[in-house]
Amino acid sequence: MFSKTKLICTLGPATESEEIIGKLIDAGTSVFRLNMSHAKHAWARQAVKIVRREAVRRNVHIGVLFDLTGPSIRTGDLPEPFILAEGDIVEFRKVGAAPAVKLSTTVNYDGLMADVAVGNTLVVDNGALLMHIEEVGEDRIACSVKTPGTMGSRRHINLPGVRLNLPAMTEKDHLDLALAVECEADFIAGSFVRDAAHVRELRSAMKALEGDAQIIAKIEDQEAIRNIDAILAETDVVMIARGDLGTEVQFEELPILQRRIVKRCHELGTRVIVATQLLESMITNPTPTRAEVTDVMNAAYEEADALMLSGETSVGRYPERCVDALVRIATRIERSGGLGYGQLVILRDERHKTARAAVMLADSLPGARLVVITRHGLLANQIAMFRPRTNEIFAIATKASLCRKLALTRGVTAIKHAFSPNIEDTIRCVIAVLRSDYGVQPGTPIVVLADIISDHFAANSILLHHA
């Protein structure tokens, strides 16, 4: 089954072998994610080599995504987990400060005490524990427990609605970024992106290392939502990271925010990923819950470019079944039609208008296929943003690295092929490949969109051929 919706799988102990990675590619994975919050550098290097090798064996272009940890706030190490009851007082202190109460742990962010105030809500472990800040001192805060539970070591802390003065990138992020550039990553995700300046800082740091990956901005808090338009203007891709975002906002607001962000991404022409807990129950169960099926269906109905699996494939028991479930759900909803946000794309220049015209032509011809001849991938992304009804968009590029960067573009199959000086020669060769390798039948209408006509003349053009 061909799924227009692209799939991202997070690699981990359950999926680090050549055999499993190969099976996940065969099942429909487009991009593999390395979560640098957990991945060691030696492991990451080896994982990238395996992905590249398995992709070459199958003659497909599979992307690699390095997901940087970002400036997250975490608790310190505990000799044993705290068993917390409602009303207990828990202390969070700077490293080096002596504990003043029994239930005391450190935090890795010394500026926490300056950023918070009495009355703020503190959320631990993605919502597992809710606390109320009762006292704020120079080197510690004291919180009362509102929901009982267990708090272990290095648990993540959220502070809904609080403006934190965290840096865009930590020292660890810079080290991980250097590794990503060394491994020729196709995508690099910045965590806890709060404004456009954070995206620019990440891109500048990458370019200083001579990297050329595309940047993914992870939307994880209320400040990022307020600055969404400015972030979209700077980033290549947006990820709606529903785990942390879901702790930052009221839970009933999360589906509304997801849809608003997806819609705005369509309007402004930015690719978008929906992530976190899509098939969480399948970490231990062989089939998804009905609610999870509906959640995945909703993201595919919104026509997001990609869906991402995290623990489901990194540590879960059934990684291949998870990918199969996503493909089945996505392809089913694709057959019935999507929400139609592709009609809302803002046409900012002649290239956008030419792309829209090509999509309208292809959609008016029964069984037509779209072919985009592109040197930088922009034209393929623009065509895909209109969400054409045609089954598959073929993007023809001369570099394998560019083909991999199209692995997150909805509905696009990238083909590496040399360009001839004469556009007609290029088209004839491409059509031959489509017939021999992709099952395109003779006589099929082929709408070709190109921004390069020859070595001597460049223009945006639409050509109609038949296979």
Helices and strands as residue ranges (DSSP letters): E 6-10, H 18-27, E 31-35, H 41-58, E 63-67, E 73-74, E 82-84, E 89-93, E 104-106, H 112-115, E 121-124, E 129-136, E 140-145, E 149-151, E 156-158, H 171-182, E 187-190, H 196-208, E 214-219, H 222-226, H 228-234, E 237-241, H 242-248, G 251-253, H 254-268, E 271-275, G 280-283, H 290-301, E 306-309, H 311-314, H 319-336, G 341-344, H 350-364, E 369-373, H 378-385, E 393-397, H 400-405, E 412-416, H 423-437, E 445-450, E 461-466
